[in-house]
Amino acid sequence: MFRTRLLSGIVLVLTVFFVVSRGGMVLYAVVAMVSLIGMRELYQAMEVHSDASGKNKIGLLELAGYGGALLYDVAVWFGVREYGVFAVVAALVVLMFVYVFTYPKYQASQVMAAFFGVVYVAVMLSCIYLTRQLEGGFYHVWLIFLCSWGCDTCAYCVGVLFGRHKMAPVLSPKKSIEGAVGGVVGAALLGVLYACLTKGGIVDYGVICATGALLSMVGDLAASAIKRQTGIKDYGKLIPGHGGILDRFDSVIFTAPVIYFLVMFMA
């Protein structure tokens, strides 16, 4: 199991490095595809992938969610922020349209979960591409993965060695306050080191990575909370040893928009 997890992790990191380095259409297309896969995983977990009769099949509500995500991706490609707002509002309107005119096929909770999937997965992950498109984005975009995956690694190591006090005993018993502090400090130090290597702002990168690390832990716990409430172990099996897209990118989902806005205001 460890070997499988390690090998797939290496392949994942190399793939991310290649795709993000290329940027442009390659990164845009991959982020859009990953978003749709992540939405599919979330929809299955939150029962959007079934109607009131309990039939497990793709229905109009799920298709409307995917359509809303694709509409938003088109807006992102053209780079007009107002189009993005329009796309999100349009997605909600279409979902409500399906809900009303197929009533009582779907529950209100399914409609809310469908819209949540558009924002939580597609909109937030799109910030990876948006960050890459900023001035100096080739360097800034790596902060997303540096603080999310760096925080996760540092938190695990510190937690194993020094963890005594549980951070969220019901939701995630293995996570400790000491590990969380270690994750944030470790991410900040990685940001400083990265700034030294790329001649970026040492203070800016340190603060950005520390802030991103804090939010990455929220993203991790949020994904865990959804899994616990829906009674699943993993969101999928796409990445051997890791699970699905949402299992591996749960922290990145929260970190990406944070880094995007912090970079715009600070870097």
ChimeraX attribute file (.defattr): number of C-alpha atoms within 10 A of each C-alpha:
attribute: neighborCount
match mode: 1-to-1
recipient: residues
	/A:1	8
	/A:2	8
	/A:3	9
	/A:4	13
	/A:5	15
	/A:6	14
	/A:7	12
	/A:8	16
	/A:9	17
	/A:10	12
	/A:11	13
	/A:12	14
	/A:13	12
	/A:14	12
	/A:15	12
	/A:16	16
	/A:17	12
	/A:18	13
	/A:19	18
	/A:20	21
	/A:21	16
	/A:22	13
	/A:23	18
	/A:24	14
	/A:25	12
	/A:26	14
	/A:27	20
	/A:28	20
	/A:29	16
	/A:30	16
	/A:31	21
	/A:32	22
	/A:33	14
	/A:34	18
	/A:35	28
	/A:36	22
	/A:37	20
	/A:38	26
	/A:39	26
	/A:40	25
	/A:41	22
	/A:42	27
	/A:43	22
	/A:44	19
	/A:45	20
	/A:46	20
	/A:47	20
	/A:48	28
	/A:49	23
	/A:50	20
	/A:51	20
	/A:52	13
	/A:53	9
	/A:54	10
	/A:55	10
	/A:56	12
	/A:57	12
	/A:58	15
	/A:59	16
	/A:60	17
	/A:61	26
	/A:62	28
	/A:63	15
	/A:64	23
	/A:65	28
	/A:66	23
	/A:67	19
	/A:68	27
	/A:69	26
	/A:70	20
	/A:71	18
	/A:72	26
	/A:73	23
	/A:74	16
	/A:75	19
	/A:76	21
	/A:77	16
	/A:78	10
	/A:79	13
	/A:80	11
	/A:81	11
	/A:82	10
	/A:83	17
	/A:84	20
	/A:85	13
	/A:86	13
	/A:87	22
	/A:88	19
	/A:89	15
	/A:90	16
	/A:91	25
	/A:92	20
	/A:93	15
	/A:94	17
	/A:95	24
	/A:96	18
	/A:97	14
	/A:98	20
	/A:99	19
	/A:100	13
	/A:101	9
	/A:102	12
	/A:103	12
	/A:104	12
	/A:105	17
	/A:106	20
	/A:107	15
	/A:108	14
	/A:109	11
	/A:110	22
	/A:111	21
	/A:112	14
	/A:113	20
	/A:114	30
	/A:115	25
	/A:116	18
	/A:117	27
	/A:118	26
	/A:119	19
	/A:120	19
	/A:121	25
	/A:122	27
	/A:123	22
	/A:124	19
	/A:125	24
	/A:126	25
	/A:127	25
	/A:128	28
	/A:129	26
	/A:130	19
	/A:131	25
	/A:132	23
	/A:133	16
	/A:134	15
	/A:135	12
	/A:136	13
	/A:137	18
	/A:138	15
	/A:139	17
	/A:140	23
	/A:141	24
	/A:142	21
	/A:143	28
	/A:144	28
	/A:145	23
	/A:146	21
	/A:147	36
	/A:148	31
	/A:149	21
	/A:150	23
	/A:151	31
	/A:152	23
	/A:153	17
	/A:154	21
	/A:155	28
	/A:156	21
	/A:157	15
	/A:158	19
	/A:159	23
	/A:160	15
	/A:161	11
	/A:162	14
	/A:163	20
	/A:164	14
	/A:165	15
	/A:166	17
	/A:167	17
	/A:168	13
	/A:169	11
	/A:170	9
	/A:171	14
	/A:172	15
	/A:173	11
	/A:174	17
	/A:175	22
	/A:176	23
	/A:177	18
	/A:178	20
	/A:179	28
	/A:180	24
	/A:181	19
	/A:182	23
	/A:183	30
	/A:184	29
	/A:185	20
	/A:186	24
	/A:187	33
	/A:188	28
	/A:189	20
	/A:190	21
	/A:191	28
	/A:192	22
	/A:193	16
	/A:194	20
	/A:195	20
	/A:196	13
	/A:197	9
	/A:198	12
	/A:199	10
	/A:200	18
	/A:201	16
	/A:202	18
	/A:203	15
	/A:204	18
	/A:205	29
	/A:206	25
	/A:207	20
	/A:208	26
	/A:209	34
	/A:210	25
	/A:211	19
	/A:212	31
	/A:213	35
	/A:214	22
	/A:215	23
	/A:216	31
	/A:217	24
	/A:218	16
	/A:219	20
	/A:220	22
	/A:221	18
	/A:222	16
	/A:223	20
	/A:224	21
	/A:225	15
	/A:226	15
	/A:227	19
	/A:228	14
	/A:229	10
	/A:230	13
	/A:231	11
	/A:232	12
	/A:233	11
	/A:234	18
	/A:235	24
	/A:236	21
	/A:237	13
	/A:238	12
	/A:239	17
	/A:240	15
	/A:241	16
	/A:242	20
	/A:243	16
	/A:244	20
	/A:245	23
	/A:246	26
	/A:247	22
	/A:248	17
	/A:249	22
	/A:250	25
	/A:251	29
	/A:252	29
	/A:253	28
	/A:254	27
	/A:255	32
	/A:256	28
	/A:257	21
	/A:258	21
	/A:259	29
	/A:260	25
	/A:261	15
	/A:262	17
	/A:263	21
	/A:264	12
	/A:265	8
	/A:266	13
	/A:267	15
